[in-house]
Amino acid sequence: MSLNIEMVPVPAGSFQRDEGEENISVITKAYSLGKYPITREQFLDVMGEDPSGKTMFSDMEEPVQTINWYHAIAFCNKLSIKEGLSPAYTVNGVSDWEKLAFDDIPKDNNNDDWDAITCNWDATGYRLPTEMEWMWAAMGADQDAREGAMQNGINRTGYTKGYAGSTEEGDEQEDMEDYACYGFGYTNYRAVVKPVGEYEPNELGLYDMSGNVLEWCWDWYEEVYGTLTDYRGASLGTERILRGGSWNTDAFYCTVALRGYTIPYSWGDDNIGFRVLRPVQMNDASLSALTASTGTLSPVFNAATTSYTVTVPNSGDTLTVTGTKAVANAKMTPSSGVLSFTGLSVGTSSEQILKVISQDGSATKEYKVKVVKLPSLSDLSTSTGTLSPNFSPTETSYTVIVPNSVTSLIVTGTADANATMDPSDGKLEFANLTVDTPSEQIIKVTAEDGTTTQEYKVKVTRFEELEMCRVSAGSFQRNKGEDNISEITKPYSLSKYQITRKQFLDIMGEDPSDTSFVSGTTDDEKQSNPVQNVNWYHAIAFCNKLSLLEGLTPAYTVSGVSDWASLAFNSIPTTDNATWNAAECNFNVTGYRLPTQTERMWAAMGAPADGQNGGINTTGYSKAYAGQGYGAGTSINDYAWYNENSDHKTHPVGEKEPNELGLYDMSGNVLEWCWDLWALKEDNPTGTLTDYTGAGSGSYRVLRGGSWNHKGSYCTLALRGHDIPCIRHRSFGFRILRPVQ
């Protein structure tokens, strides 16, 4: 089993570790170090628990936190066993690392057996780096980008760096915000730990070596002097080393030379994590990666597989295939690791070999790469509906979305010159379409040689009409202020359920949901979970695309986007975008849109159906969850998926009780994007607001309703969440509104 822990090779070498010119550390063996700190998701997969401190914006790609040194040791051994490697660590009394439970690992108090742990430095498995291995890698080793760093084979200046990756003089830190999450992490708007890899790497391609979380090292702490070869810390001690600074420490702690330390059983700190090291095998003649500049590599790269085929589209005449050595000092032929293929023609293949020789010369491995150029279509069109993605000769799988009213259509392909098609006229006829069962057909293109083929798959999906619930106009008190009344003057329809993964896939052509956080045993159940990992831009694009599909007038205008029907999912920004931030909404058109936070809150409390017979709903804002006091349910567990009952996953929509209007999951499952720009509490207008559509300016959009990943208190009707609109998260989804005509 592999968790896809990316490793970066680090060469052997020597460096000056502090101001004393005689204080030299020598590392005699190369090694590989984790490209990123171990993430929450990786820790959960190996250990069965994620003890990390969780915030409203918690992300499983964040480094794991709130773990002690013993936890890090156990992770290394358990991961080694999973990958068939020999564990590095031995602890008296622990004989079965696979069955060792997270709760059996000591915490809160020191443990003599765990403190007396021994390390087999010759084992093949993962371990923690020593602090010297960590420091050597952090400074960039012999690749340190600062001029004059390497002197007579020794890095003499790396220890002075203000942060890993620095090219500034001495310990300057003017550009550190690009490389490290530190000083309470206020860059990018969040005073919390960040997902790994959001900042720039150092010279070796290692991320977060400064900041984000402090990292456990192997060593017991002691003061050291003089030349040290493969130094592994004191033989005894009371504190283990920590390196690298964190999100809630100031810039000083991010310097490459700073040594932190604490007791090994210390846990509960949400700024301590770790990364892993794996020894390099001198007789390893493997590649760690094989990539093609274009086309598709098959099978997916695995170091043990030595024969590959790259298929390239008809439009490509050249390509390169590049190999990366698993061991930095191994040799390759060609030495660059690059195989160049030119003059490619349809129906012929070209084959080359990349040879790897181990560092000690005892082993050789040859990787064979064959390149095949495929025939292609030059066009693909549909008689009705929307082809997704837009046609490209290199794209071989398409979906045509048609509204519920369409039961038949024709998709027509056109082949390149001298190629033939099956069917010969290139026409795929789809008839008697049903909502529940997509129909799929194939156009097969054959090259002039009669043997080289390419298949184009077309799936037609008839989009099921969304179930909508009518919400009447009305007025309500929105918080404790008796004068703070919100008026909604027009009725509207709100989707009965949160938009599901299937619905999003049908309209957008992609499902970005993180499937690690989706529940269900069948495909249908999994597809009926709410879509997640979508940002605000995705949500408004969905609304416009669905509106066009149903012949309605789109509500949203974004400068530069003129063809919403053909807009590809991958064209929608996932980083902050001023043009999409400036999207405008026409509230008077017929098309779908996101609800305003006022419209959503009114619907969540049950509108007039919440025991109000006309007049103003003065108590709905105080509900702990949507549906409270209504129906068969007696507690939040009957109405909402939240962190105490969700098993850390989303669930199929509609499994909990609805509120008074028949709306499901108005509390929990996923947070829902709303239209509004968010304003601070003190900047919110008071008094009566009529058809309020949000703040006039701001950087955030509103999120409402709580989620599977949050405490029950986030399910309260009055709570307003927010985030920057480009952010995608496993707990972010949406539902949609359609005006009543």
Buried (B, 14 or more C-beta within 10 A) or exposed (E): EEBEBBBBBBBBBBBBBEEEEEBBBBBEEBBBBBBBBBBBBBBBBBBEBBBBBBBBBBBBBBBBBBBBBBBBBBBBBBBBBBBEBEBBBBBEEBEEBEEBEBEEBBBEEEBEEBBEBEBEEEBBBBBBBBBBBBBBBBBBBBBBEBEEBBEEEBBBBBBBBBBBBBEBEEBBBEBBBEBBBBBBBEBEBBEBBBBBBBBEBBBBEBBBBBBBBBBBBBBBBEEBEEEBEBBBBBEEBEBBBBBBBBBBBEBEBBBBBBBBBBBBBBBEBBBBBBBBBBBBBBEBBBBBEBEBBBBBBEEEBEBEEBEBBBBBBBEBEEBBBBBBBBBBBBBBEEEEBEBEBEEBEBBEBBEBEBBBBBBBEEBEBEBEBBBBBBBBBBEBEBBEBBBBBBBBBBBBEBBBBBBBEBEBBEBBBBBBEEBBBEEEEBBBEBEEBEEEEBBBBEBBBBBBEEEBBBEBEBBBBBBBEBEBBEBBBBBBBBBEEEEBBBBBEEEBBBBBBBBBBBBBBBBBBBBBBBEEBBBBEEEEBBBBBBBBBBBBBBBBBBBBBBBBBBEBEBBBBBEEBEEBBBBBBEEBBEEBBEEBBEBEBEEEBBBBBBBBBBBBBBBBBBBBBBEBEEEBBEBBBBBBBBBBBBEEBEEBBBBBBBBEBBEBBBBBBBBBBBBBBEBBBBBBBBBBBBBBBBBEEEEBEEEEBEBBBBBEEBEBBBBBBBBBBBEBEBBBBBBBBBBBBBBBBBBBBBBBBBBEE
